[in-house]
Amino acid sequence: MNKLKIITISGSHARVGKTMLAEKLLKGLNGWSGLKVTVMHDGKCPTGRDCGVCKKIDSEFSIVSDKNKLMEKGKDTERFKKAGAQEVLWLRARPEGLKKGLKKAISMFKAANGLIIEGTSVLRYVKPDLAILVKKKNSILKPSAKEVFNKIDLIITV
């Protein structure tokens, strides 16, 4: 059995273009799937917005597979699917549950030719075939991006 090919897309900060890059890759990679990863911050969003994503969860991690939630208009997961992802999941994890959540979520992509994972903190625990960082010129790296910067293979400046 072949090892699942993995590409990670990280960002210097929120709203830098990670999902747009994932969409472009998924359009060209037939049979690939997408995993959106959100690390919860105890109800406090690091972006300062109240989008509801960082609300507390009851366990260390939660894997969202409900098609209705994944296909909500404008959500990153909906964008992955519309771009051609074979399958899409969303991992929501507390920092202490990220490693275990990633292992479980990745194991759920049995039929995929490959997997695109959008998330920066994932590089603490996943060794992808290709790790991409999206950043704006002269942007300051968020703490999670600084922490994993030495694991990046390719930097795309937008």
C-alpha positions in Angstrom: 0.0 0.0 0.0 1.4 3.4 -1.0 1.8 6.1 1.6 -0.7 8.9 1.3 0.9 12.0 -0.3 0.5 15.1 1.7 0.8 18.8 0.9 0.4 21.3 3.7 -0.5 24.9 3.2 0.4 27.3 6.0 0.1 31.0 6.3 2.0 33.9 7.8 -1.3 35.1 9.2 -5.1 34.9 8.7 -6.7 35.8 5.4 -3.4 35.6 3.4 -4.7 33.2 0.7 -4.2 29.7 2.0 -7.7 28.5 0.9 -7.3 30.1 -2.6 -4.0 28.2 -3.0 -5.7 25.0 -1.8 -8.5 25.5 -4.4 -6.0 26.0 -7.2 -4.1 22.8 -6.2 -7.3 20.7 -5.8 -8.4 21.8 -9.3 -5.3 20.3 -10.8 -4.8 17.2 -8.6 -7.3 14.6 -9.6 -8.6 12.4 -6.8 -7.0 14.5 -4.0 -8.9 15.4 -0.8 -8.8 18.3 1.6 -8.5 18.7 5.3 -9.1 22.1 7.0 -7.5 22.3 10.4 -8.5 24.9 13.0 -6.7 25.0 16.4 -9.1 26.3 19.0 -8.0 29.1 21.3 -10.4 28.7 24.3 -13.0 30.9 22.7 -10.7 33.7 21.8 -10.1 34.1 18.1 -6.5 35.0 17.2 -7.8 37.2 14.4 -9.9 39.2 16.7 -13.1 38.4 14.7 -16.1 36.6 16.1 -16.7 34.1 13.4 -17.7 31.3 15.8 -15.0 28.9 14.8 -13.0 29.2 18.0 -15.9 28.5 20.3 -15.0 25.9 23.0 -15.3 22.3 22.1 -16.1 19.6 24.7 -13.2 17.2 23.8 -9.6 17.5 22.7 -10.6 17.4 19.1 -13.6 17.1 16.8 -13.7 15.9 13.2 -16.6 17.5 11.2 -17.8 15.2 8.5 -21.5 16.5 8.3 -22.0 17.4 4.7 -24.4 20.2 5.6 -21.8 21.9 7.8 -19.0 21.3 5.4 -21.0 22.7 2.5 -22.1 25.9 4.2 -21.8 28.8 1.7 -18.5 30.6 1.9 -16.8 28.1 4.2 -13.3 26.9 3.3 -14.5 23.3 3.3 -17.2 24.2 0.7 -14.5 25.9 -1.4 -12.3 22.7 -1.2 -15.2 20.6 -2.4 -16.2 22.9 -5.2 -12.6 23.0 -6.4 -12.7 19.2 -6.9 -11.7 17.6 -3.6 -12.7 14.0 -3.6 -13.5 14.2 0.1 -13.4 17.0 2.7 -13.1 17.0 6.5 -12.7 19.7 9.1 -10.6 19.1 12.2 -11.2 21.4 15.1 -8.7 20.7 17.9 -7.5 22.2 21.2 -3.7 22.6 21.1 -3.3 19.5 23.3 -5.5 17.4 21.0 -4.0 18.4 17.7 -1.6 15.5 17.3 -4.2 12.8 18.1 -6.8 14.6 16.0 -4.5 14.8 13.0 -3.7 11.1 13.2 -7.4 10.2 13.3 -8.4 12.6 10.6 -5.6 11.6 8.2 -6.5 7.9 8.7 -10.0 8.7 7.4 -8.8 9.5 3.9 -8.3 5.9 2.7 -9.5 6.4 -1.0 -7.6 9.7 -1.7 -4.7 9.9 -4.2 -3.3 12.6 -1.9 -4.3 15.1 0.8 -4.0 18.9 1.0 -4.0 20.0 4.6 -4.7 23.7 5.3 -3.3 24.7 8.7 -0.1 26.0 10.1 0.3 24.2 13.5 -0.1 20.8 11.7 3.6 21.0 10.8 4.4 20.2 14.5 3.2 16.7 13.9 3.0 16.0 10.2 5.9 15.5 7.8 4.4 16.4 4.4 5.8 15.6 1.0 5.6 19.4 0.4 5.1 22.2 2.9 4.0 25.6 1.5 3.9 28.9 3.4 1.8 31.7 1.9 2.7 35.2 3.0 2.3 38.8 2.0 5.4 40.8 1.2 6.8 42.3 4.5 4.2 40.5 6.6 5.0 39.6 10.2 4.7 35.9 10.9 2.2 34.8 13.5 3.7 32.8 16.4 2.6 29.4 14.9 4.2 30.2 11.6 7.5 31.3 13.3 7.5 28.0 15.2 7.3 25.8 12.0 9.2 28.1 9.6 12.2 25.8 9.4 9.9 23.0 8.1 8.7 25.0 5.1 9.8 23.8 1.6 8.3 26.6 -0.5 7.3 30.2 0.3 4.7 31.9 -1.9 4.6 35.6 -1.6 1.3 37.2 -2.6 
